[in-house]
Amino acid sequence: MEFHPVLRRKGIAMQDARDLVDQTVLVKLVSNEGLAFTGIPEDGPFFCKVTAVDEVGIWVENGKFATVEIRDGQGRYIPKRRQKPERHEVDLLIPWRIVHTLIRFRKEDAAQAAANVLGADAKPGSCIGFVK
């Protein structure tokens, strides 16, 4: 397979979106329509790790997804003070129709780019990926 001449010259070997798998990317959405409950910020942009790509969208890692049981095994309501969030590691689908911009950095530039965007005191993994 032949790479695009500009990408080949810059040392970026990328042929299509599938080459984003296992990469950390910076994503800006048109909106977080239907995704607010997942922890994706409305104003973005945010860093995330791509786990898969398909015709519907981009799958990203979310290690901070939380659910809360509001009913016990017998169907009785659990009072708020006793409700405890449970964290789950999930893959989340972001549909292509709401992706405005997706930026992939070279491996050697990714850490510095994250520090510049998030600030030196940012804590990676605070929401989804390295959400700002």
N, C-alpha and C positions, 0 to 999 in steps of 0.2 A: 504494500500500500504506500501511496505517496502522500506526504504531508504538505500542507499549504506552504508555499515558499517563505512567507514572512515568519510563520511559526517555526519552520525548520531553521531559519537563520538565527532566530532568538533562542534556540535550544529548547523550545516547547513542543514536545511530541504529543499533540492532541488531534485526534481525527474527528471525534464526535462527542456528544454528551456522556457516553458510557465511560470515557476516559476520566470523568470526574469521580468515579467510585473510589472510595478510600481517601479522598482529598478533602482538606478543609477549605471551604469557600466562603466568600462574603456575599450575602444575599440581601437584595432590596425587593420588597413586594409592592405590588400595586395597592393591595390592602391585605389585611390578615383575615379576610372574610371567612368565617366559619372556623378559624384556627385560634382565636383568642384564648379559648379554654386550655390550649396546649402549652401556653407560656410564650408563644411567639409575640414579640412586642408589636404594637400597632405602628409605631414610628420607625422601627428598624434603622439602619440595616443591622444584620447580625451574622456572626460566624457560625458555621455548623459543619459537621462531618457528613459527607454524602455516603450512603450505604448502598443505594441502587438508583438506577434511572430507567424509566420506561416511557411509553408514549403518553401516559397520563400526566406524569410529573416527575419530581425529584424526591427521593426518599432520604430522609435525614435522621440522624441519631438524636434521641432525646432521653437522656438518663435521669431526668428530673420530673417525669410525668407522674402526677399524683392522683389517686382516687381516694374517696372517703365513703366508708360504709355508713349509711343513714338508717338502715334497718337491721335488726339482728336476725338470727336463724329462724325465729318464730314469726318474723314479719313486724315486730314491734319497733317503733321509732326509737333511735338512740339519741339522747340529749346532746346538744352541741358540745357541751363541756367534756363529753366522753368520746366524741368522734375524733378519730386519729387518722391523719393522712398516711397512706401507704405509697411509697415511691416505687416506680417501675422503670425499667429500661425498655424503651419502645422505639420502633422506627415509625416515622411520621411522613405521610405523603403531602407534599406541597404541589398543588396542581400547576402545570405550566401556565395556565391562563392568568394566574395571579403573580407570576414571577416577572418583576420589572427588569432587574439586572442581577447577573450572577458573575462574580469575579473570582478567578482562580489565580493564586499566586504561585510562583516557583517555590519549591520546597525551602530553599535558602532564604526567601523573602517572607514566608508566611508568618513566622513568629514575630518578626519586627513589625509587620503590617498590623497584626493583632494588637501589639503593644501600642502602636500609634493611634489606632482607632479606639481602643478600649481604655487606654491610659495605663500607666505603669502599675497602679494599685488595683486594677481589675482582678477579680477572682474568676478564673476559667471555670466553666460548668455551673455558674450561678443559676441559670435557667436551662435553656436548650443550647447545646454546644457551648459557644462562648458569647452568648447574647449580651449586647451592650445594656 
